[in-house]
Amino acid sequence: MKKVVKFGGSSLASAEQFEKVGNIIRADKERCYVVPSAPGKRFAKDTKVTDMLYACYALAEEGKDFSKELAEIQARYQEIISGLKLELSLDDEFKTIEKNFKEKLGDNYAASRGEYLNGIIMAAYLNYTFIDAAEVIFFKDNGEFDAEKTNEVLSGRLADCANAVVPGFYGAYADGRVKTFSRGGSDITGSIVAKAVKADVYENWTDVSGFLIADPRIIPKPEVIEVITYKELRELAYMGATVLHEDAIFPVRQQGIPINIRNTNAPEDEGTWIVGSTCQKSRYVITGIAGKKGFCAVNIEKDMMNSEIGFGRKVLQAFEENGISFEHVPSGIDTMTVFVHQDEFMSKEQKVVAGIHRLADPDSIDIESDLALIAVVGRGMKSTRGTAGRVFAALAHANINVKMIDQGSSELNIIIGVTNEDFEAAIKAIYDIFVVTQL
């Protein structure tokens, strides 16, 4: 078996954490390929190295002296090197970084140095081959990830390496300029490496023991999800669940490679398995609950709307013309509601309303703000009668008014709209009925 292991910033924030990671990797000889993040916070009020690099480069871009800030970043890495008792110097690397900052190579280059330097330390610590991600992960000129070229080059390079470290979060354009993924992009790098080596498992190590059924900031000590499908994960990630970067599933999904979310600080925990499909039933009817605040609902009414061909397209065209994407569009016989992000919509509100009047000629338009959307997700919902009824009974018992209901034909999820102020109470009510009491 071959395993690709990715470690997050909190797992690599100090020499002590590096040692934990080293023990985890050495405990299983199948953990052949390692993808490290940049050092995260060592304590609550600490600063992540990536943020330190952004701040340092901002000074360089303004033509100001950044030597003090760069020295502080080097000290963070030296602390790790000294703690691991490594015979390793990053002096030449920091001279190059200083030169490139002065030449203003860009904030993508600056941010990527956190992973790059941590990768050098990790390779020296494990005695693995170091492979610069800029040499094997590629982006097209328009900024899109070049999956085909990357897989060809990376698989060829790793074919000759029994063990290797590939830093996460970045790659390069064809001309060598560094390009980063979005925040959390090391998850994507791990998935790309797993696909390239046709790994049996992609282990993603972080600071929690798996994917939780609900947000621990709302539910104290929520249960861990044992097995979740890619489709369920996409639904939850889209609605705010953030253990894994949502784009990280695509490369491994194509190859049927499972992802195992594990805890660096509790390696004995099994964590969560993310799979393409499974015959394993969930412990509960639902797999997870996630949601986001900050939506508004644009309610459009028109008599005989359902018999007017193209009415929905005309309404949505008004949003498209103003560069606004919609979240959900529940409708009735004479009504149609468009849910959008409030912060995107507010400044263009009257333009959109005028556009709807011009294009669709509705009888009335009403706007409701400060709404939240909650997704109740679970493959077990499809085979269990009365799931929706239990959700609404729980909300009614908690005196929560439901503003919107939307269920896809896959029966994998139910989307519920409530006011922002009812958001936390709604999640607690749903969690209680499906997990705590299991009524």
C-alpha positions as CSV (number, residue, x, y, z in Angstrom):
1,M,0.0,0.0,0.0
2,K,1.0,3.6,-0.6
3,K,-0.3,6.5,1.6
4,V,0.0,10.2,1.0
5,V,-0.1,12.2,4.3
6,K,-0.8,15.9,4.6
7,F,-0.2,17.8,7.8
8,G,-1.8,21.1,8.6
9,G,-0.2,24.2,10.1
10,S,-1.1,23.5,13.7
11,S,0.5,20.0,13.3
12,L,3.8,21.7,12.3
13,A,3.8,24.9,14.4
14,S,6.8,23.9,16.6
15,A,9.6,21.3,17.0
16,E,7.4,19.4,19.5
17,Q,4.6,19.1,16.9
18,F,7.2,18.1,14.2
19,E,8.3,15.2,16.5
20,K,4.7,14.0,16.8
21,V,4.4,14.1,13.0
22,G,7.7,12.3,12.6
23,N,6.5,9.5,15.0
24,I,3.2,9.2,13.0
25,I,5.0,8.8,9.7
26,R,7.7,6.4,11.0
27,A,5.0,4.3,12.6
28,D,3.7,3.2,9.2
29,K,6.2,2.5,6.4
30,E,3.3,2.9,3.9
31,R,3.3,6.7,4.6
32,C,5.6,7.4,1.7
33,Y,4.7,10.9,0.5
34,V,4.3,13.9,2.8
35,V,2.6,17.2,2.1
36,P,3.4,19.9,4.8
37,S,1.6,23.2,5.4
38,A,3.4,26.3,6.7
39,P,3.8,26.6,10.5
40,G,0.6,27.6,12.2
41,K,-0.1,29.1,15.6
42,R,1.9,27.8,18.5
43,F,-0.6,29.3,21.0
44,A,-3.9,31.3,20.8
45,K,-2.4,34.8,20.2
46,D,0.4,33.6,18.0
47,T,0.6,34.5,14.3
48,K,0.7,32.0,11.4
49,V,3.8,32.1,9.3
50,T,1.8,32.7,6.2
51,D,0.3,35.9,7.7
52,M,3.8,37.0,8.8
53,L,5.0,36.5,5.2
54,Y,2.0,38.5,3.8
55,A,2.7,41.4,6.2
56,C,6.5,41.3,5.5
57,Y,5.9,41.4,1.7
58,A,3.4,44.3,2.1
59,L,6.3,46.4,3.5
60,A,8.6,45.3,0.7
61,E,6.0,46.3,-1.9
62,E,5.7,49.8,-0.3
63,G,9.5,50.1,-0.5
64,K,9.8,50.1,3.3
65,D,12.5,48.2,5.4
66,F,11.3,44.7,6.1
67,S,14.5,43.2,7.6
68,K,13.1,43.0,11.1
69,E,10.0,41.2,10.0
70,L,11.9,38.8,7.8
71,A,14.3,38.1,10.7
72,E,11.3,37.2,12.9
73,I,10.1,34.7,10.3
74,Q,13.6,33.1,10.0
75,A,13.7,32.9,13.9
76,R,10.4,30.8,13.8
77,Y,12.1,28.3,11.5
78,Q,15.3,28.3,13.4
79,E,13.4,27.5,16.5
80,I,12.0,24.4,14.8
81,I,15.4,23.4,13.4
82,S,17.2,23.8,16.7
83,G,14.4,21.9,18.6
84,L,14.8,19.0,16.1
85,K,18.7,19.2,16.5
86,L,19.1,19.3,12.7
87,E,22.3,20.2,10.9
88,L,20.5,22.5,8.5
89,S,20.8,26.2,7.6
90,L,18.2,28.3,5.8
91,D,20.5,31.3,5.5
92,D,20.9,31.0,1.7
93,E,17.1,30.5,1.3
94,F,16.4,33.7,3.3
95,K,18.9,35.7,1.2
96,T,17.0,34.6,-1.9
97,I,13.7,35.5,-0.4
98,E,15.0,38.9,0.6
99,K,16.3,39.5,-2.9
100,N,13.0,38.4,-4.5
101,F,10.9,40.5,-2.0
102,K,13.0,43.6,-3.0
103,E,12.3,42.7,-6.7
104,K,8.6,42.4,-5.8
105,L,8.0,39.0,-7.2
106,G,4.4,39.0,-5.9
107,D,2.4,38.1,-2.8
108,N,1.8,34.5,-4.3
109,Y,5.5,34.0,-4.1
110,A,5.7,35.5,-0.6
111,A,2.9,33.3,0.8
112,S,4.3,30.1,-0.7
113,R,7.6,30.4,1.1
114,G,6.0,29.2,4.3
115,E,5.3,25.7,2.9
116,Y,8.5,25.7,0.8
117,L,10.7,26.2,3.9
118,N,8.7,23.8,6.0
119,G,9.1,21.3,3.3
120,I,12.9,21.6,3.3
121,I,12.9,21.1,7.1
122,M,10.5,18.1,6.9
123,A,12.6,16.4,4.2
124,A,15.8,16.8,6.2
125,Y,14.1,15.6,9.4
126,L,12.7,12.4,7.7
127,N,15.6,12.0,5.3
128,Y,13.1,12.0,2.4
129,T,13.6,13.6,-1.1
130,F,12.5,17.2,-1.3
131,I,10.5,18.2,-4.4
132,D,9.7,21.9,-4.9
133,A,6.0,22.1,-5.8
134,A,6.8,24.8,-8.3
135,E,8.5,22.1,-10.5
136,V,5.7,19.6,-10.5
137,I,2.3,21.5,-10.0
138,F,1.2,23.7,-12.8
139,F,-1.3,26.5,-13.6
140,K,-2.5,27.7,-16.9
141,D,-2.0,31.3,-18.0
142,N,-5.6,32.2,-16.9
143,G,-4.8,31.0,-13.4
144,E,-6.7,27.7,-13.6
145,F,-5.0,24.6,-12.2
146,D,-3.5,22.4,-15.1
147,A,-4.5,19.0,-13.9
148,E,-3.4,17.1,-17.0
149,K,0.2,18.5,-17.1
150,T,0.6,18.3,-13.3
151,N,-0.4,14.6,-13.2
152,E,1.9,13.7,-16.1
153,V,5.0,15.5,-14.6
154,L,4.3,14.7,-10.9
155,S,3.6,11.0,-11.5
156,G,6.8,10.8,-13.5
157,R,8.9,12.5,-10.9
158,L,7.5,10.5,-8.0
159,A,7.9,7.2,-9.9
160,D,11.6,7.3,-9.0
161,C,11.1,8.4,-5.4
162,A,10.2,5.8,-2.8
163,N,9.7,8.6,-0.2
164,A,9.3,12.3,-0.9
165,V,8.1,15.6,0.6
166,V,6.1,18.0,-1.7
167,P,5.1,21.3,-0.1
168,G,1.5,22.2,-0.2
169,F,-0.5,25.3,-1.2
170,Y,1.4,26.4,-4.4
171,G,2.6,25.5,-7.9
172,A,3.8,27.6,-10.8
173,Y,2.9,29.0,-14.2
174,A,4.7,27.7,-17.3
175,D,7.2,30.6,-17.0
176,G,8.1,29.6,-13.4
177,R,6.1,32.3,-11.6
178,V,4.7,31.0,-8.3
179,K,0.9,30.7,-8.0
180,T,-0.9,29.6,-4.9
181,F,-4.2,27.9,-4.4
182,S,-6.8,29.6,-2.1
183,R,-6.3,29.4,1.7
184,G,-6.3,25.8,2.8
185,G,-4.8,24.8,-0.5
186,S,-2.4,22.3,1.0
187,D,-5.4,19.9,1.2
188,I,-5.6,20.2,-2.6
189,T,-1.9,19.5,-3.0
190,G,-2.2,16.3,-0.9
191,S,-5.1,15.1,-3.1
192,I,-3.1,15.9,-6.3
193,V,-0.1,13.9,-5.0
194,A,-2.4,11.0,-4.0
195,K,-3.8,10.9,-7.5
196,A,-0.4,11.1,-9.1
197,V,1.0,8.1,-7.2
198,K,-2.3,6.2,-7.3
199,A,-2.3,6.0,-3.5
200,D,-4.4,3.6,-1.6
201,V,-5.3,6.2,1.1
202,Y,-4.9,10.0,1.4
203,E,-4.5,10.8,5.1
204,N,-5.2,14.4,6.0
205,W,-3.9,15.2,9.5
206,T,-5.2,18.2,11.4
207,D,-6.1,19.2,15.0
208,V,-9.5,17.5,15.3
209,S,-10.3,13.8,15.3
210,G,-12.4,13.8,12.2
211,F,-15.3,15.6,10.6
212,L,-17.9,16.6,13.2
213,I,-21.7,16.3,12.8
214,A,-22.1,20.0,13.8
215,D,-20.1,23.1,14.5
216,P,-18.4,22.7,18.0
217,R,-18.8,26.4,18.5
218,I,-22.6,25.8,18.6
219,I,-22.8,22.2,19.8
220,P,-20.5,21.3,22.8
221,K,-18.5,18.2,21.9
222,P,-20.5,17.0,18.9
223,E,-20.2,13.4,17.7
224,V,-17.6,12.6,15.0
225,I,-18.8,11.3,11.6
226,E,-17.3,7.9,11.0
227,V,-17.9,7.6,7.3
228,I,-19.1,10.3,4.9
229,T,-19.4,10.2,1.1
230,Y,-17.9,12.8,-1.3
231,K,-21.4,14.1,-2.1
232,E,-22.3,14.6,1.5
233,L,-19.0,16.3,2.2
234,R,-19.6,18.7,-0.7
235,E,-23.0,19.6,0.6
236,L,-21.6,20.3,4.1
237,A,-18.5,22.1,2.9
238,Y,-20.5,24.4,0.7
239,M,-22.6,25.4,3.7
240,G,-19.7,26.2,5.9
241,A,-18.1,23.0,7.3
242,T,-14.4,23.7,7.0
243,V,-12.2,20.7,8.1
244,L,-11.2,20.0,4.5
245,H,-10.8,22.4,1.5
246,E,-13.9,21.5,-0.6
247,D,-11.8,21.3,-3.9
248,A,-9.6,18.7,-2.4
249,I,-12.0,15.9,-3.1
250,F,-12.0,16.1,-6.9
251,P,-8.5,14.6,-7.8
252,V,-9.0,11.6,-5.5
253,R,-12.6,11.1,-6.3
254,Q,-11.7,10.5,-9.9
255,Q,-9.4,7.6,-8.8
256,G,-11.7,6.2,-6.0
257,I,-9.0,7.1,-3.3
258,P,-10.5,7.4,0.2
259,I,-9.6,10.3,2.4
260,N,-9.0,9.7,6.1
261,I,-9.2,12.8,8.4
262,R,-7.0,12.2,11.4
263,N,-5.8,14.1,14.6
264,T,-2.1,14.7,15.0
265,N,-2.5,15.1,18.7
266,A,-4.6,11.9,19.0
267,P,-3.2,9.5,16.4
268,E,-4.9,6.6,18.0
269,D,-8.4,8.0,16.9
270,E,-9.8,6.4,13.7
271,G,-11.0,9.8,12.5
272,T,-13.4,10.2,9.5
273,W,-13.3,8.3,6.3
274,I,-14.4,10.1,3.2
275,V,-15.4,7.7,0.4
276,G,-17.1,7.6,-3.0
277,S,-19.9,5.3,-1.9
278,T,-20.5,2.9,0.9
279,C,-23.0,0.3,2.1
280,Q,-22.2,1.3,5.7
281,K,-25.2,2.9,7.3
282,S,-24.7,6.1,9.3
283,R,-24.9,5.8,13.1
284,Y,-27.7,8.4,12.8
285,V,-30.2,9.2,10.1
286,I,-28.4,12.4,9.3
287,T,-24.7,12.6,8.6
288,G,-24.1,16.3,9.4
289,I,-25.6,19.7,9.9
290,A,-24.0,22.9,8.6
291,G,-25.1,26.4,7.8
292,K,-24.3,30.1,7.1
293,K,-25.8,33.4,8.1
294,G,-26.1,36.5,6.0
295,F,-28.7,35.9,3.2
296,C,-31.6,37.8,1.9
297,A,-34.7,36.5,0.1
298,V,-36.1,38.3,-2.9
299,N,-39.8,37.2,-3.2
300,I,-41.4,37.7,-6.6
301,E,-45.1,37.3,-7.1
302,K,-47.1,37.2,-10.4
303,D,-50.5,35.6,-11.1
304,M,-50.2,32.6,-13.5
305,M,-46.4,32.8,-13.3
306,N,-46.1,29.0,-13.7
307,S,-47.8,29.1,-17.1
308,E,-45.5,31.9,-18.5
309,I,-42.7,30.3,-20.4
310,G,-39.3,31.8,-19.5
311,F,-40.4,33.7,-16.4
312,G,-37.7,32.1,-14.1
313,R,-35.0,32.8,-16.7
314,K,-36.0,36.4,-16.9
315,V,-35.9,36.9,-13.2
316,L,-32.5,35.2,-12.8
317,Q,-31.2,37.3,-15.8
318,A,-31.6,40.4,-13.6
319,F,-29.2,38.9,-11.0
320,E,-26.8,37.7,-13.7
321,E,-26.6,41.2,-15.3
322,N,-25.5,42.6,-11.9
323,G,-22.9,39.8,-11.2
324,I,-24.9,38.2,-8.4
325,S,-25.0,34.4,-8.0
326,F,-28.0,32.8,-6.3
327,E,-28.1,30.1,-3.6
328,H,-31.6,28.6,-3.8
329,V,-34.8,29.3,-5.8
330,P,-37.8,27.7,-4.2
331,S,-41.1,28.5,-6.0
332,G,-44.9,28.1,-5.9
333,I,-47.7,28.5,-8.4
334,D,-47.6,32.3,-8.3
335,T,-44.4,33.0,-6.3
336,M,-40.7,32.6,-6.8
337,T,-38.0,33.3,-4.1
338,V,-34.4,33.9,-4.9
339,F,-31.9,33.5,-2.0
340,V,-28.7,35.5,-2.4
341,H,-25.7,36.6,-0.2
342,Q,-26.8,39.8,1.5
343,D,-23.4,41.5,1.4
344,E,-23.2,41.0,-2.4
345,F,-26.8,42.1,-3.0
346,M,-27.2,45.2,-0.8
347,S,-25.2,47.6,-3.0
348,K,-27.0,46.4,-6.2
349,E,-30.4,45.9,-4.6
350,Q,-32.4,48.6,-6.6
351,K,-30.6,47.7,-9.9
352,V,-31.7,44.1,-9.5
353,V,-35.3,45.1,-8.6
354,A,-35.5,47.4,-11.6
355,G,-34.1,44.6,-13.8
356,I,-36.7,42.2,-12.6
357,H,-39.5,44.7,-13.3
358,R,-38.1,45.4,-16.7
359,L,-37.5,41.8,-17.7
360,A,-40.3,39.8,-16.0
361,D,-43.1,42.4,-15.2
362,P,-44.0,40.9,-11.8
363,D,-47.1,42.0,-9.7
364,S,-44.9,42.6,-6.6
365,I,-41.4,42.2,-5.2
366,D,-40.7,41.9,-1.5
367,I,-37.2,41.6,0.1
368,E,-36.5,40.0,3.5
369,S,-33.0,40.3,5.0
370,D,-30.9,38.8,7.8
371,L,-31.6,35.2,7.0
372,A,-29.6,32.0,7.6
373,L,-29.6,28.8,5.6
374,I,-29.1,25.4,7.3
375,A,-28.3,22.1,5.4
376,V,-29.3,18.8,7.0
377,V,-27.4,16.2,5.1
378,G,-27.4,12.4,5.2
379,R,-27.5,9.4,2.9
380,G,-29.6,7.7,5.5
381,M,-32.4,10.2,4.9
382,K,-33.4,8.6,1.6
383,S,-34.4,5.3,3.2
384,T,-35.9,6.7,6.4
385,R,-39.5,7.9,6.4
386,G,-40.5,11.1,8.2
387,T,-37.1,12.8,8.2
388,A,-38.4,16.2,7.1
389,G,-41.3,15.9,9.6
390,R,-38.9,15.3,12.4
391,V,-36.8,18.4,11.4
392,F,-39.8,20.7,11.3
393,A,-41.2,19.2,14.6
394,A,-37.9,20.0,16.3
395,L,-37.9,23.5,15.0
396,A,-41.5,24.1,16.0
397,H,-40.9,22.7,19.5
398,A,-38.0,25.3,19.7
399,N,-40.4,28.1,18.6
400,I,-38.4,28.7,15.4
401,N,-40.2,30.0,12.3
402,V,-39.1,28.3,9.1
403,K,-38.8,30.8,6.2
404,M,-37.9,28.4,3.4
405,I,-37.7,24.7,2.7
406,D,-35.8,23.2,-0.2
407,Q,-35.1,19.5,-0.8
408,G,-33.2,18.1,-3.8
409,S,-34.5,15.1,-5.8
410,S,-31.5,13.1,-4.5
411,E,-33.0,13.3,-1.0
412,L,-29.5,13.7,0.3
413,N,-30.2,17.1,1.9
414,I,-32.9,19.4,3.2
415,I,-32.2,23.2,3.2
416,I,-34.0,25.3,5.7
417,G,-34.1,29.1,5.9
418,V,-34.5,30.8,9.3
419,T,-33.7,34.2,10.7
420,N,-30.1,35.0,11.7
421,E,-31.1,35.2,15.3
422,D,-32.6,31.7,15.2
423,F,-29.6,30.1,13.5
424,E,-27.8,28.6,16.6
425,A,-31.1,27.5,18.2
426,A,-32.2,25.8,15.0
427,I,-29.0,23.8,14.7
428,K,-29.2,22.8,18.4
429,A,-32.8,21.6,17.9
430,I,-32.0,19.5,14.9
431,Y,-28.9,18.0,16.5
432,D,-30.9,17.2,19.6
433,I,-33.7,15.3,17.9
434,F,-31.4,13.3,15.5
435,V,-28.3,12.7,17.7
436,V,-29.0,13.3,21.4
437,T,-32.5,11.9,21.8
438,Q,-32.8,10.1,18.4
439,L,-36.6,10.4,18.6
